């Protein structure tokens, strides 16, 4: 199907997806790209396959966005542990920032997410507290080379959600980011159909870092494991 034929259908799919409360604040650009990836040229709103197609994309979006959609507590103790290794940065970039109240006024803070409501709230926080920087909508499945160069990049509990859509995207992201350090965290336990599964070690991620020949240190804090990666 040609692009001009696809557009009205795409807008309808986006409208249907955003009608679901838990997905209503997703960025439309992000949504459109994900629909195009799943779309196989057989879309027809009147076709019985539409229901199956719609359930598939909604499931994937829930798996991905569910990893992003959270309100973070101020992680002052975690930041202290991180900065003991990286040194106190002048600038940071937070990928999949959610609604995060960054606590430091002497550090430039940049954050991105696929939820516009989160971005609006983050920018209000920065302005109110006179913290230099800005937050913006960005699709992490796109080209992260376009992102600003900073001292430290945070990727807290995000990478495994991205892997749902694109296998091995984690390696590309870590490699392409322009920074001195990348700080990646994972939940120690993940939810599956059979309950919670402990995945503390993240062997797949250690292999990835060894392939990139990056040095890294690890520490645990509460329910997360943190990798401090030197580039």
N, C-alpha and C positions, 0 to 999 in steps of 0.2 A: 504494500500500500504506500502511495506517495505521501510525502510530509504534509502537503496541503490538505490531503484527505484525513490525515491522522489528527490534526489540530482540534477540531470540534469534539472528537472522541476523548482526547487527552484532557480537555477542560472538564468534561463530564466525569471522568474517572477521578480527577483531583477533587471535584465538588463532592463526589460520593465518599472519598476517603476522609476528607475534612469534616464530613457530617458526623464522624465518630468523635465523641468528646475527647478521648485521650490523644487524638491525632490532629485536633483542630488548629493548633498553632504551628504546625509544620510549615516550613518555608515552601512556597509553591515551586520555586526553581528546583529545589532538592527533590520534591515529589515528582516533578515532571521527568527528571533524569532517571529516577528509579523505575518509573512506569515504563519508560522507553527500553530500559534494560530487560525487563521481564516480558514486555510485549513481543509477540512472535508473529505479528501480521495477521492474526485471526480474530481480532477484536470485533465484536458486533453486540451492541447493547441489547438487541432482541434475542440474541443467540443464547442458548442454555449454558454455553461455556463461559459467558460473562460472569456468572455467579462464582464459578470455580476460579476464574482469573482474579476477580476482585478479592476473594478470600485469601488467595496466594499472596498478593501484594500487601494486603492488610496485615497478614501474619508476619511477613518479613519486616515491615515497617515497625510493628510492635516490638519485634525482637531487637531491632536496631535502636529505635528511639527510646525503648524502655531502658537501655543502657545509658542514655544521655539524660533522661527526664528524672531529675532528682534535685532536691534543694540541699546544697552542701553546707555543712557547718564550717565555721572559721577553723582552719587547720593550722593554728599558730604553732603547736608543738611539732607537727609534721614539717612545716616550713623551716623551723629551727634545725631539725635533723637534716633536711635537704641542704640548707645553706652551710652547714658544717662541712659538707663535702664539696659543694660547688663554689663556695664563697658567696658573699651577699651580692646578688645581681643588680644591675642598673635597670634591666628590663626583663619582663617575662611575657610569654604567650601561653594562654590556657586553651587547649583544644577540647571542644565539647564542654564549655565552661558551665552550662546550666545557669541557675541564678546563684551566683557566688559572690559573697561580700568580701572581696579582697581587702585585707586589713592594713597593708603597709603604704604609707603616703610617700615614702622616699624611693619607691620602685615604680617604674612605668608598667602599667598593666594593660595587656591586650587579650581579649577573649573572643572566641567564636563558638557558634552553636547553630543548629538548624531550627531552633525554636525562636521565632521573632519576639514573643512575649518575654522570654528570658533575656534577650539582648536589650530590650527596652529597659527592663528593670536594672540590669547591670550598669547600663550607662547612667541611669538616675543615681545609682549608688556612687559611681565614680565622680560625678558632678557634685553631688551633695558633700562628699568627703574630700573634695579637691585633690583627687588622685589623677595624675596625668596618664592618659591612654584612651582607649576606646574599645567597645565591643561591637561585633558585626556578625551578620549571617554568613556562614561559609560551609560548603559541602566538602567534608574531609575525604570523600571519594574522588575529589577533583585533584588539581595540581597544587600540592602544598608548597612548591617552589615559589609560588606567587605570594606567600605569606611573608610578613615582615621579619627581618633578621633581628634576633634578640639574644640575650645571654643564656636564658633557660626556657625550655618549653615544657609545660605540664601536659600529660595525657593521662588523666585519672579515670580508670575503669571505662575506657572507651574502645580500645583496640579490638577486643573480642566481639563487640557489637558490629564493628565495621567488617570483620572477617565473614559475617553472615552474608554480606552482599558481594564481597570480593576477596577471594582466598589469597593470602600472602600480601595483602595491602599493607600490613604492619611493617614489613621490611622496607617497602618503598617509602612509607611515611617517615620512618626513623632516619633513613638514609638521606632523603631529600630536604629535610628541615634545615634551615639556616640558623645555627645556634652553637653554643659551646657545650651545653649539656641538654639531654632529654631525660625527663623524669616520667617514668611510666608506672602506673599502679594497676593491680588486679585484685579483685575480691578473692579472699582465701577460700570461700565457698561459693559455688554457683548452683542455681536452681535448675533442676531437670524434672522430667516426668516422674522420676522415682524419688524425688526429694532433693536434699542438699548433698552436693558432692564436693569433697575437699580437693582443691587443685592448687595447693600452695606453691609447688615448685615451678610451674609453668616451664616445663622442659622445652617445649616448642619455641618459646621466646628466647631461652638461653642459647639454643642452637642457632637461631636467627642472628643473635648478637655476635656469636662466635664466627659465623660466616662473614659478617661485616667487619670483623676484627676490631670491635669496639671494646674498650675496657668498661667495666661496670661494677658497682657495689650494690648490695641489697640490704634492706632492713624491713622489719615488720612493724606495723602500727595498728593496733586493734584488729579490725577485720580485713586489712589490706596488706599486700606485699608490694614494696616499692623497689624499682630498679633505677639507679642513678647512672646514666650512661654518658660517658665522655666522648665527644666527637673529635 
